[in-house]
């Protein structure tokens, strides 16, 4: 599940880097595709994380503490990486509402 979740997450990142004109932009099929990919990413990555947390809760007295620590460290690293990509390196471009796009 984690491998498939990683594939869907990679597609999410690909769509972000293609902004403001990702494939199938401004189409119903594109909207449905993005919705399906996001939902499947959260399910395919979230469920194994839930299973690991439950296993640690049952089998380790300090497991949940360290699981929480690792989640917080991962969230911090991800937020720093996202900040650097958006603010420092300007990798993503915003679509202005009144500007016509040439995709």
Biopython code that builds the backbone (N, CA, C, O; Angstrom):
import numpy as np
from Bio.PDB.StructureBuilder import StructureBuilder

atoms = [
    (1, "UNK", "N", (0.817, -1.199, 0.000)),
    (1, "UNK", "CA", (0.000, 0.000, 0.000)),
    (1, "UNK", "C", (0.861, 1.263, 0.000)),
    (1, "UNK", "O", (0.557, 2.243, -0.681)),
    (2, "UNK", "N", (1.933, 1.214, 0.775)),
    (2, "UNK", "CA", (2.798, 2.394, 0.829)),
    (2, "UNK", "C", (3.450, 2.679, -0.519)),
    (2, "UNK", "O", (3.641, 3.838, -0.888)),
    (3, "UNK", "N", (3.789, 1.634, -1.244)),
    (3, "UNK", "CA", (4.402, 1.828, -2.561)),
    (3, "UNK", "C", (3.410, 2.489, -3.520)),
    (3, "UNK", "O", (3.759, 3.430, -4.233)),
    (4, "UNK", "N", (2.180, 1.993, -3.533)),
    (4, "UNK", "CA", (1.159, 2.591, -4.391)),
    (4, "UNK", "C", (0.838, 4.017, -3.942)),
    (4, "UNK", "O", (0.611, 4.897, -4.772)),
    (5, "UNK", "N", (0.820, 4.243, -2.625)),
    (5, "UNK", "CA", (0.622, 5.596, -2.111)),
    (5, "UNK", "C", (1.743, 6.529, -2.519)),
    (5, "UNK", "O", (1.514, 7.710, -2.779)),
    (6, "UNK", "N", (2.957, 5.999, -2.577)),
    (6, "UNK", "CA", (4.096, 6.815, -3.018)),
    (6, "UNK", "C", (3.966, 7.180, -4.493)),
    (6, "UNK", "O", (4.348, 8.276, -4.903)),
    (7, "UNK", "N", (3.429, 6.261, -5.282)),
    (7, "UNK", "CA", (3.220, 6.543, -6.708)),
    (7, "UNK", "C", (2.176, 7.647, -6.879)),
    (7, "UNK", "O", (2.374, 8.572, -7.666)),
    (8, "UNK", "N", (1.067, 7.552, -6.146)),
    (8, "UNK", "CA", (0.038, 8.588, -6.272)),
    (8, "UNK", "C", (0.551, 9.930, -5.739)),
    (8, "UNK", "O", (0.221, 10.981, -6.289)),
    (9, "UNK", "N", (1.352, 9.898, -4.675)),
    (9, "UNK", "CA", (1.942, 11.134, -4.158)),
    (9, "UNK", "C", (2.892, 11.751, -5.182)),
    (9, "UNK", "O", (2.924, 12.970, -5.348)),
    (10, "UNK", "N", (3.659, 10.915, -5.861)),
    (10, "UNK", "CA", (4.567, 11.420, -6.898)),
    (10, "UNK", "C", (3.785, 12.099, -8.018)),
    (10, "UNK", "O", (4.224, 13.116, -8.553)),
    (11, "UNK", "N", (2.634, 11.543, -8.372)),
    (11, "UNK", "CA", (1.795, 12.177, -9.391)),
    (11, "UNK", "C", (1.258, 13.514, -8.886)),
    (11, "UNK", "O", (1.159, 14.472, -9.652)),
    (12, "UNK", "N", (0.905, 13.584, -7.584)),
    (12, "UNK", "CA", (0.481, 14.855, -6.993)),
    (12, "UNK", "C", (1.571, 15.910, -7.125)),
    (12, "UNK", "O", (1.302, 17.047, -7.513)),
    (13, "UNK", "N", (2.788, 15.532, -6.803)),
    (13, "UNK", "CA", (3.913, 16.468, -6.886)),
    (13, "UNK", "C", (4.151, 16.886, -8.337)),
    (13, "UNK", "O", (4.442, 18.051, -8.608)),
    (14, "UNK", "N", (4.030, 15.944, -9.262)),
    (14, "UNK", "CA", (4.173, 16.264, -10.686)),
    (14, "UNK", "C", (3.151, 17.317, -11.106)),
    (14, "UNK", "O", (3.495, 18.268, -11.807)),
    (15, "UNK", "N", (1.896, 17.154, -10.682)),
    (15, "UNK", "CA", (0.867, 18.131, -11.027)),
    (15, "UNK", "C", (1.187, 19.502, -10.436)),
    (15, "UNK", "O", (0.942, 20.529, -11.069)),
    (16, "UNK", "N", (1.732, 19.515, -9.228)),
    (16, "UNK", "CA", (2.088, 20.797, -8.604)),
    (16, "UNK", "C", (3.199, 21.502, -9.368)),
    (16, "UNK", "O", (3.151, 22.718, -9.552)),
    (17, "UNK", "N", (4.191, 20.753, -9.811)),
    (17, "UNK", "CA", (5.296, 21.377, -10.536)),
    (17, "UNK", "C", (4.884, 21.851, -11.926)),
    (17, "UNK", "O", (5.572, 22.684, -12.516)),
    (18, "UNK", "N", (3.788, 21.343, -12.456)),
    (18, "UNK", "CA", (3.303, 21.782, -13.766)),
    (18, "UNK", "C", (2.378, 22.998, -13.655)),
    (18, "UNK", "O", (1.800, 23.417, -14.658)),
    (19, "UNK", "N", (2.229, 23.568, -12.463)),
    (19, "UNK", "CA", (1.347, 24.711, -12.289)),
    (19, "UNK", "C", (1.879, 25.914, -13.064)),
    (19, "UNK", "O", (3.095, 26.033, -13.216)),
    (20, "UNK", "N", (1.042, 26.791, -13.550)),
    (20, "UNK", "CA", (-0.404, 26.832, -13.397)),
    (20, "UNK", "C", (-1.165, 26.095, -14.498)),
    (20, "UNK", "O", (-2.386, 26.226, -14.579)),
    (21, "UNK", "N", (-0.490, 25.333, -15.338)),
    (21, "UNK", "CA", (-1.150, 24.611, -16.433)),
    (21, "UNK", "C", (-0.875, 23.113, -16.335)),
    (21, "UNK", "O", (-0.145, 22.569, -17.163)),
    (22, "UNK", "N", (-1.449, 22.435, -15.333)),
    (22, "UNK", "CA", (-1.223, 20.991, -15.266)),
    (22, "UNK", "C", (-1.990, 20.279, -16.374)),
    (22, "UNK", "O", (-2.871, 20.875, -16.994)),
    (23, "UNK", "N", (-1.669, 19.015, -16.630)),
    (23, "UNK", "CA", (-2.422, 18.261, -17.633)),
    (23, "UNK", "C", (-3.910, 18.227, -17.280)),
    (23, "UNK", "O", (-4.274, 18.120, -16.109)),
    (24, "UNK", "N", (-4.744, 18.316, -18.277)),
    (24, "UNK", "CA", (-6.205, 18.293, -18.145)),
    (24, "UNK", "C", (-6.735, 19.467, -17.325)),
    (24, "UNK", "O", (-7.775, 19.337, -16.679)),
    (25, "UNK", "N", (-6.042, 20.617, -17.335)),
    (25, "UNK", "CA", (-6.532, 21.755, -16.553)),
    (25, "UNK", "C", (-7.820, 22.285, -17.165)),
    (25, "UNK", "O", (-8.007, 22.263, -18.381)),
    (26, "UNK", "N", (-8.695, 22.759, -16.303)),
    (26, "UNK", "CA", (-9.990, 23.331, -16.678)),
    (26, "UNK", "C", (-10.890, 22.343, -17.407)),
    (26, "UNK", "O", (-11.667, 22.740, -18.276)),
    (27, "UNK", "N", (-10.798, 21.061, -17.067)),
    (27, "UNK", "CA", (-11.707, 20.058, -17.623)),
    (27, "UNK", "C", (-12.325, 19.261, -16.477)),
    (27, "UNK", "O", (-11.766, 19.181, -15.384)),
    (28, "UNK", "N", (-13.469, 18.684, -16.746)),
    (28, "UNK", "CA", (-14.124, 17.843, -15.745)),
    (28, "UNK", "C", (-13.272, 16.611, -15.458)),
    (28, "UNK", "O", (-13.139, 16.201, -14.305)),
    (29, "UNK", "N", (-12.691, 16.018, -16.509)),
    (29, "UNK", "CA", (-11.853, 14.834, -16.322)),
    (29, "UNK", "C", (-10.643, 15.151, -15.446)),
    (29, "UNK", "O", (-10.259, 14.341, -14.602)),
    (30, "UNK", "N", (-10.048, 16.316, -15.639)),
    (30, "UNK", "CA", (-8.903, 16.714, -14.831)),
    (30, "UNK", "C", (-9.275, 16.909, -13.376)),
    (30, "UNK", "O", (-8.528, 16.513, -12.480)),
    (31, "UNK", "N", (-10.429, 17.520, -13.134)),
    (31, "UNK", "CA", (-10.881, 17.717, -11.756)),
    (31, "UNK", "C", (-11.151, 16.391, -11.070)),
    (31, "UNK", "O", (-10.786, 16.201, -9.910)),
    (32, "UNK", "N", (-11.788, 15.477, -11.780)),
    (32, "UNK", "CA", (-12.070, 14.159, -11.210)),
    (32, "UNK", "C", (-10.777, 13.398, -10.969)),
    (32, "UNK", "O", (-10.636, 12.728, -9.946)),
    (33, "UNK", "N", (-9.835, 13.491, -11.894)),
    (33, "UNK", "CA", (-8.547, 12.816, -11.740)),
    (33, "UNK", "C", (-7.796, 13.329, -10.515)),
    (33, "UNK", "O", (-7.279, 12.536, -9.728)),
    (34, "UNK", "N", (-7.734, 14.640, -10.350)),
    (34, "UNK", "CA", (-7.032, 15.215, -9.196)),
    (34, "UNK", "C", (-7.719, 14.810, -7.897)),
    (34, "UNK", "O", (-7.041, 14.464, -6.929)),
    (35, "UNK", "N", (-9.036, 14.847, -7.856)),
    (35, "UNK", "CA", (-9.768, 14.430, -6.660)),
    (35, "UNK", "C", (-9.491, 12.969, -6.331)),
    (35, "UNK", "O", (-9.228, 12.631, -5.177)),
    (36, "UNK", "N", (-9.548, 12.107, -7.332)),
    (36, "UNK", "CA", (-9.305, 10.681, -7.119)),
    (36, "UNK", "C", (-7.878, 10.423, -6.640)),
    (36, "UNK", "O", (-7.664, 9.611, -5.740)),
    (37, "UNK", "N", (-6.910, 11.104, -7.233)),
    (37, "UNK", "CA", (-5.511, 10.913, -6.844)),
    (37, "UNK", "C", (-5.282, 11.382, -5.413)),
    (37, "UNK", "O", (-4.612, 10.695, -4.643)),
    (38, "UNK", "N", (-5.827, 12.544, -5.040)),
    (38, "UNK", "CA", (-5.641, 13.030, -3.672)),
    (38, "UNK", "C", (-6.286, 12.092, -2.659)),
    (38, "UNK", "O", (-5.675, 11.764, -1.642)),
    (39, "UNK", "N", (-7.510, 11.658, -2.926)),
    (39, "UNK", "CA", (-8.175, 10.745, -1.990)),
    (39, "UNK", "C", (-7.419, 9.431, -1.859)),
    (39, "UNK", "O", (-7.235, 8.928, -0.751)),
    (40, "UNK", "N", (-6.985, 8.877, -2.972)),
    (40, "UNK", "CA", (-6.259, 7.607, -2.908)),
    (40, "UNK", "C", (-4.912, 7.783, -2.215)),
    (40, "UNK", "O", (-4.458, 6.867, -1.529)),
    (41, "UNK", "N", (-4.261, 8.932, -2.375)),
    (41, "UNK", "CA", (-2.994, 9.169, -1.677)),
    (41, "UNK", "C", (-3.212, 9.163, -0.170)),
    (41, "UNK", "O", (-2.474, 8.501, 0.560)),
    (42, "UNK", "N", (-4.210, 9.888, 0.297)),
    (42, "UNK", "CA", (-4.460, 9.933, 1.734)),
    (42, "UNK", "C", (-4.849, 8.573, 2.288)),
    (42, "UNK", "O", (-4.442, 8.220, 3.395)),
    (43, "UNK", "N", (-5.621, 7.811, 1.548)),
    (43, "UNK", "CA", (-6.020, 6.481, 2.022)),
    (43, "UNK", "C", (-4.841, 5.523, 2.001)),
    (43, "UNK", "O", (-4.611, 4.800, 2.971)),
    (44, "UNK", "N", (-4.092, 5.510, 0.903)),
    (44, "UNK", "CA", (-2.998, 4.542, 0.760)),
    (44, "UNK", "C", (-1.812, 4.840, 1.673)),
    (44, "UNK", "O", (-1.046, 3.929, 1.988)),
    (45, "UNK", "N", (-1.641, 6.073, 2.101)),
    (45, "UNK", "CA", (-0.564, 6.392, 3.035)),
    (45, "UNK", "C", (-1.091, 6.441, 4.470)),
    (45, "UNK", "O", (-0.367, 6.085, 5.400)),
    (46, "UNK", "N", (-2.319, 6.868, 4.661)),
    (46, "UNK", "CA", (-2.875, 6.998, 6.007)),
    (46, "UNK", "C", (-3.210, 5.683, 6.673)),
    (46, "UNK", "O", (-2.993, 5.529, 7.875)),
    (47, "UNK", "N", (-3.736, 4.728, 5.920)),
    (47, "UNK", "CA", (-4.121, 3.455, 6.533)),
    (47, "UNK", "C", (-2.920, 2.671, 7.068)),
    (47, "UNK", "O", (-2.979, 2.205, 8.205)),
    (48, "UNK", "N", (-1.838, 2.504, 6.311)),
    (48, "UNK", "CA", (-0.674, 1.815, 6.895)),
    (48, "UNK", "C", (-0.106, 2.541, 8.113)),
    (48, "UNK", "O", (0.391, 1.898, 9.038)),
    (49, "UNK", "N", (-0.172, 3.854, 8.122)),
    (49, "UNK", "CA", (0.289, 4.605, 9.295)),
    (49, "UNK", "C", (-0.590, 4.302, 10.501)),
    (49, "UNK", "O", (-0.090, 4.180, 11.619)),
    (50, "UNK", "N", (-1.883, 4.181, 10.284)),
    (50, "UNK", "CA", (-2.801, 3.815, 11.356)),
    (50, "UNK", "C", (-2.514, 2.410, 11.870)),
    (50, "UNK", "O", (-2.544, 2.174, 13.078)),
    (51, "UNK", "N", (-2.237, 1.480, 10.967)),
    (51, "UNK", "CA", (-1.916, 0.103, 11.362)),
    (51, "UNK", "C", (-0.632, 0.074, 12.186)),
    (51, "UNK", "O", (-0.559, -0.630, 13.194)),
    (52, "UNK", "N", (0.380, 0.832, 11.765)),
    (52, "UNK", "CA", (1.636, 0.881, 12.528)),
    (52, "UNK", "C", (1.415, 1.479, 13.914)),
    (52, "UNK", "O", (1.972, 0.986, 14.895)),
    (53, "UNK", "N", (0.612, 2.528, 14.003)),
    (53, "UNK", "CA", (0.339, 3.142, 15.304)),
    (53, "UNK", "C", (-0.381, 2.165, 16.218)),
    (53, "UNK", "O", (-0.073, 2.092, 17.408)),
    (54, "UNK", "N", (-1.326, 1.422, 15.688)),
    (54, "UNK", "CA", (-2.046, 0.441, 16.498)),
    (54, "UNK", "C", (-1.112, -0.669, 16.963)),
    (54, "UNK", "O", (-1.191, -1.103, 18.112)),
    (55, "UNK", "N", (-0.234, -1.130, 16.086)),
    (55, "UNK", "CA", (0.731, -2.167, 16.461)),
    (55, "UNK", "C", (1.646, -1.668, 17.573)),
    (55, "UNK", "O", (1.891, -2.385, 18.544)),
    (56, "UNK", "N", (2.145, -0.457, 17.440)),
    (56, "UNK", "CA", (3.028, 0.100, 18.467)),
    (56, "UNK", "C", (2.293, 0.315, 19.784)),
    (56, "UNK", "O", (2.872, 0.128, 20.854)),
    (57, "UNK", "N", (1.038, 0.700, 19.716)),
    (57, "UNK", "CA", (0.249, 0.911, 20.933)),
    (57, "UNK", "C", (0.108, -0.379, 21.720)),
    (57, "UNK", "O", (0.158, -0.369, 22.949)),
    (58, "UNK", "N", (-0.068, -1.484, 21.018)),
    (58, "UNK", "CA", (-0.276, -2.778, 21.674)),
    (58, "UNK", "C", (1.038, -3.379, 22.160)),
    (58, "UNK", "O", (1.085, -3.931, 23.259)),
    (59, "UNK", "N", (2.103, -3.286, 21.369)),
    (59, "UNK", "CA", (3.326, -4.045, 21.635)),
    (59, "UNK", "C", (4.458, -3.269, 22.289)),
    (59, "UNK", "O", (5.461, -3.878, 22.662)),
    (60, "UNK", "N", (4.349, -1.984, 22.441)),
    (60, "UNK", "CA", (5.467, -1.218, 22.988)),
    (60, "UNK", "C", (4.953, -0.177, 23.977)),
    (60, "UNK", "O", (4.039, 0.584, 23.660)),
    (61, "UNK", "N", (5.539, -0.139, 25.177)),
    (61, "UNK", "CA", (5.055, 0.842, 26.158)),
    (61, "UNK", "C", (5.340, 2.297, 25.751)),
    (61, "UNK", "O", (4.536, 3.182, 26.043)),
    (62, "UNK", "N", (6.453, 2.550, 25.092)),
    (62, "UNK", "CA", (6.791, 3.905, 24.645)),
    (62, "UNK", "C", (6.580, 4.091, 23.149)),
    (62, "UNK", "O", (6.963, 5.121, 22.594)),
    (63, "UNK", "N", (5.978, 3.115, 22.494)),
    (63, "UNK", "CA", (5.845, 3.151, 21.042)),
    (63, "UNK", "C", (5.041, 4.328, 20.525)),
    (63, "UNK", "O", (5.417, 4.951, 19.532)),
    (64, "UNK", "N", (3.938, 4.637, 21.189)),
    (64, "UNK", "CA", (3.101, 5.740, 20.719)),
    (64, "UNK", "C", (3.807, 7.085, 20.870)),
    (64, "UNK", "O", (3.644, 7.974, 20.035)),
    (65, "UNK", "N", (4.598, 7.229, 21.947)),
    (65, "UNK", "CA", (5.352, 8.467, 22.119)),
    (65, "UNK", "C", (6.314, 8.668, 20.958)),
    (65, "UNK", "O", (6.349, 9.740, 20.354)),
    (66, "UNK", "N", (7.099, 7.634, 20.644)),
    (66, "UNK", "CA", (8.088, 7.770, 19.574)),
    (66, "UNK", "C", (7.427, 7.842, 18.201)),
    (66, "UNK", "O", (7.964, 8.460, 17.282)),
    (67, "UNK", "N", (6.277, 7.218, 18.064)),
    (67, "UNK", "CA", (5.523, 7.349, 16.821)),
    (67, "UNK", "C", (5.072, 8.801, 16.636)),
    (67, "UNK", "O", (5.167, 9.347, 15.537)),
    (68, "UNK", "N", (4.587, 9.418, 17.703)),
    (68, "UNK", "CA", (4.194, 10.822, 17.643)),
    (68, "UNK", "C", (5.372, 11.737, 17.361)),
    (68, "UNK", "O", (5.258, 12.695, 16.596)),
    (69, "UNK", "N", (6.517, 11.435, 17.992)),
    (69, "UNK", "CA", (7.721, 12.232, 17.744)),
    (69, "UNK", "C", (8.118, 12.137, 16.277)),
    (69, "UNK", "O", (8.428, 13.147, 15.646)),
    (70, "UNK", "N", (8.109, 10.922, 15.738)),
    (70, "UNK", "CA", (8.505, 10.760, 14.329)),
    (70, "UNK", "C", (7.523, 11.461, 13.397)),
    (70, "UNK", "O", (7.931, 12.010, 12.374)),
    (71, "UNK", "N", (6.235, 11.449, 13.735)),
    (71, "UNK", "CA", (5.253, 12.174, 12.917)),
    (71, "UNK", "C", (5.516, 13.675, 12.944)),
    (71, "UNK", "O", (5.435, 14.337, 11.910)),
    (72, "UNK", "N", (5.827, 14.212, 14.110)),
    (72, "UNK", "CA", (6.082, 15.645, 14.225)),
    (72, "UNK", "C", (7.372, 16.050, 13.514)),
    (72, "UNK", "O", (7.429, 17.100, 12.875)),
    (73, "UNK", "N", (8.400, 15.218, 13.624)),
    (73, "UNK", "CA", (9.657, 15.504, 12.923)),
    (73, "UNK", "C", (9.434, 15.463, 11.412)),
    (73, "UNK", "O", (9.943, 16.316, 10.686)),
    (74, "UNK", "N", (8.674, 14.473, 10.938)),
    (74, "UNK", "CA", (8.367, 14.389, 9.511)),
    (74, "UNK", "C", (7.557, 15.576, 9.024)),
    (74, "UNK", "O", (7.792, 16.082, 7.927)),
    (75, "UNK", "N", (6.595, 16.029, 9.840)),
    (75, "UNK", "CA", (5.806, 17.203, 9.466)),
    (75, "UNK", "C", (6.680, 18.452, 9.409)),
    (75, "UNK", "O", (6.503, 19.297, 8.532)),
    (76, "UNK", "N", (7.620, 18.569, 10.339)),
    (76, "UNK", "CA", (8.529, 19.719, 10.340)),
    (76, "UNK", "C", (9.416, 19.719, 9.098)),
    (76, "UNK", "O", (9.576, 20.750, 8.445)),
    (77, "UNK", "N", (9.991, 18.568, 8.775)),
    (77, "UNK", "CA", (10.860, 18.470, 7.596)),
    (77, "UNK", "C", (10.069, 18.770, 6.322)),
    (77, "UNK", "O", (10.555, 19.477, 5.439)),
    (78, "UNK", "N", (8.847, 18.230, 6.230)),
    (78, "UNK", "CA", (8.012, 18.492, 5.063)),
    (78, "UNK", "C", (7.620, 19.952, 4.939)),
    (78, "UNK", "O", (7.588, 20.492, 3.833)),
    (79, "UNK", "N", (7.322, 20.599, 6.059)),
    (79, "UNK", "CA", (6.941, 22.011, 5.990)),
    (79, "UNK", "C", (8.129, 22.894, 5.626)),
    (79, "UNK", "O", (7.963, 23.878, 4.905)),
    (80, "UNK", "N", (9.325, 22.561, 6.110)),
    (80, "UNK", "CA", (10.517, 23.326, 5.725)),
    (80, "UNK", "C", (10.788, 23.151, 4.228)),
    (80, "UNK", "O", (11.101, 24.116, 3.531)),
    (81, "UNK", "N", (10.667, 21.913, 3.741)),
    (81, "UNK", "CA", (10.885, 21.668, 2.311)),
    (81, "UNK", "C", (9.859, 22.426, 1.468)),
    (81, "UNK", "O", (10.214, 23.024, 0.452)),
    (82, "UNK", "N", (8.587, 22.405, 1.884)),
    (82, "UNK", "CA", (7.554, 23.122, 1.138)),
    (82, "UNK", "C", (7.804, 24.627, 1.168)),
    (82, "UNK", "O", (7.634, 25.306, 0.156)),
    (83, "UNK", "N", (8.206, 25.147, 2.319)),
    (83, "UNK", "CA", (8.502, 26.580, 2.416)),
    (83, "UNK", "C", (9.636, 26.971, 1.470)),
    (83, "UNK", "O", (9.558, 27.982, 0.771)),
    (84, "UNK", "N", (10.679, 26.162, 1.462)),
    (84, "UNK", "CA", (11.812, 26.468, 0.587)),
    (84, "UNK", "C", (11.409, 26.431, -0.884)),
    (84, "UNK", "O", (11.816, 27.294, -1.662)),
    (85, "UNK", "N", (10.610, 25.433, -1.269)),
    (85, "UNK", "CA", (10.180, 25.332, -2.667)),
    (85, "UNK", "C", (9.304, 26.507, -3.083)),
    (85, "UNK", "O", (9.416, 27.008, -4.203)),
    (86, "UNK", "N", (8.429, 26.947, -2.174)),
    (86, "UNK", "CA", (7.486, 28.009, -2.526)),
    (86, "UNK", "C", (8.126, 29.388, -2.410)),
    (86, "UNK", "O", (8.060, 30.181, -3.350)),
    (87, "UNK", "N", (8.737, 29.679, -1.284)),
    (87, "UNK", "CA", (9.212, 31.037, -1.021)),
    (87, "UNK", "C", (10.616, 31.308, -1.547)),
    (87, "UNK", "O", (10.862, 32.362, -2.133)),
    (88, "UNK", "N", (11.528, 30.384, -1.350)),
    (88, "UNK", "CA", (12.919, 30.640, -1.707)),
    (88, "UNK", "C", (13.188, 30.373, -3.182)),
    (88, "UNK", "O", (13.777, 31.205, -3.872)),
    (89, "UNK", "N", (12.752, 29.205, -3.664)),
    (89, "UNK", "CA", (13.075, 28.816, -5.034)),
    (89, "UNK", "C", (11.973, 29.148, -6.036)),
    (89, "UNK", "O", (12.189, 28.997, -7.238)),
    (90, "UNK", "N", (10.804, 29.593, -5.587)),
    (90, "UNK", "CA", (9.668, 29.988, -6.443)),
    (90, "UNK", "C", (9.366, 28.938, -7.506)),
    (90, "UNK", "O", (9.284, 29.254, -8.693)),
    (91, "UNK", "N", (9.201, 27.695, -7.081)),
    (91, "UNK", "CA", (8.959, 26.599, -8.016)),
    (91, "UNK", "C", (7.516, 26.547, -8.521)),
    (91, "UNK", "O", (7.255, 25.984, -9.584)),
    (92, "UNK", "N", (6.589, 27.122, -7.777)),
    (92, "UNK", "CA", (5.182, 27.046, -8.146)),
    (92, "UNK", "C", (4.704, 28.422, -8.576)),
    (92, "UNK", "O", (5.066, 29.435, -7.978)),
    (93, "UNK", "N", (3.888, 28.444, -9.619)),
    (93, "UNK", "CA", (3.382, 29.703, -10.142)),
    (93, "UNK", "C", (1.872, 29.754, -9.960)),
    (93, "UNK", "O", (1.163, 28.784, -10.225)),
    (94, "UNK", "N", (1.399, 30.903, -9.502)),
    (94, "UNK", "CA", (-0.016, 31.081, -9.241)),
    (94, "UNK", "C", (-0.746, 31.489, -10.514)),
    (94, "UNK", "O", (-0.227, 32.263, -11.319)),
    (95, "UNK", "N", (-1.947, 30.963, -10.686)),
    (95, "UNK", "CA", (-2.797, 31.370, -11.802)),
    (95, "UNK", "C", (-3.605, 32.581, -11.344)),
    (95, "UNK", "O", (-4.402, 32.486, -10.411)),
    (96, "UNK", "N", (-3.396, 33.701, -11.996)),
    (96, "UNK", "CA", (-4.130, 34.910, -11.633)),
    (96, "UNK", "C", (-5.549, 34.825, -12.190)),
    (96, "UNK", "O", (-5.740, 34.347, -13.309)),
    (97, "UNK", "N", (-6.553, 35.283, -11.428)),
    (97, "UNK", "CA", (-7.945, 35.085, -11.834)),
    (97, "UNK", "C", (-8.336, 35.775, -13.139)),
    (97, "UNK", "O", (-9.127, 35.220, -13.901)),
    (98, "UNK", "N", (-7.817, 36.945, -13.417)),
    (98, "UNK", "CA", (-8.234, 37.692, -14.610)),
    (98, "UNK", "C", (-7.251, 37.567, -15.768)),
    (98, "UNK", "O", (-7.414, 38.234, -16.789)),
    (99, "UNK", "N", (-6.268, 36.749, -15.628)),
    (99, "UNK", "CA", (-5.240, 36.626, -16.658)),
    (99, "UNK", "C", (-5.521, 35.412, -17.544)),
    (99, "UNK", "O", (-5.663, 34.300, -17.034)),
    (100, "UNK", "N", (-5.602, 35.607, -18.864)),
    (100, "UNK", "CA", (-5.789, 34.438, -19.736)),
    (100, "UNK", "C", (-4.503, 33.603, -19.791)),
    (100, "UNK", "O", (-3.398, 34.143, -19.853)),
    (101, "UNK", "N", (-4.668, 32.299, -19.767)),
    (101, "UNK", "CA", (-3.513, 31.397, -19.776)),
    (101, "UNK", "C", (-3.251, 30.852, -21.167)),
    (101, "UNK", "O", (-4.179, 30.546, -21.914)),
    (102, "UNK", "N", (-2.006, 30.738, -21.496)),
    (102, "UNK", "CA", (-1.585, 30.086, -22.727)),
    (102, "UNK", "C", (-0.888, 28.784, -22.341)),
    (102, "UNK", "O", (0.324, 28.753, -22.128)),
    (103, "UNK", "N", (-1.656, 27.735, -22.256)),
    (103, "UNK", "CA", (-1.092, 26.440, -21.837)),
    (103, "UNK", "C", (-0.575, 25.652, -23.021)),
    (103, "UNK", "O", (-0.069, 24.542, -22.850)),
]
sb = StructureBuilder()
sb.init_structure("model")
sb.init_model(0)
sb.init_chain("A")
sb.init_seg("    ")
for serial, (resi, resn, name, xyz) in enumerate(atoms, 1):
    if name == "N":
        sb.init_residue(resn, " ", resi, " ")
    sb.init_atom(name, np.array(xyz, "f"), 0.0, 1.0, " ", f" {name:<3s}", serial, name[0])
structure = sb.get_structure()
